[in-house]
């Protein structure tokens, strides 16, 4: 980071303190997710990653995707966001990120505590909101078809 970016650090730390609650609160966050009690302002990309990691850690992949799908749709409705061909839940994005999160967590040292794995995840390239555009063109990823069901990447395969 060069000198011209140092002035952003206090704002970044304040932002992270508000938007990224401590990983130790992840169980409580998962309870709020299941109850659709996460405010829209708190339901960020990083929040999606955190709750995805929680589900991957506690469930088999198929069950994690099913619960994430149900929970996101329920939370969207609680926020007044419909789940349609153009808004709300996105199957391909959710499924792709869950695969990537599972790979990331599995790649962490076994002795690394789960909370530390989640913190590492939030500091990784996966935390960039446009990460999936390494594998998908916007034209494919933003289609109604990709929103409704799984669509394979068109630029590069997801890492295995």
PyMOL commands that set and color helices and strands:
alter all, ss='L'
color gray80, all
select helices_A, chain A and resi 3-19+23-34+40-42+45-58+61-78+91-107+114-122+125-127+131-134+138-141+144-148
alter helices_A, ss='H'
color red, helices_A
deselect
rebuild
show_as cartoon
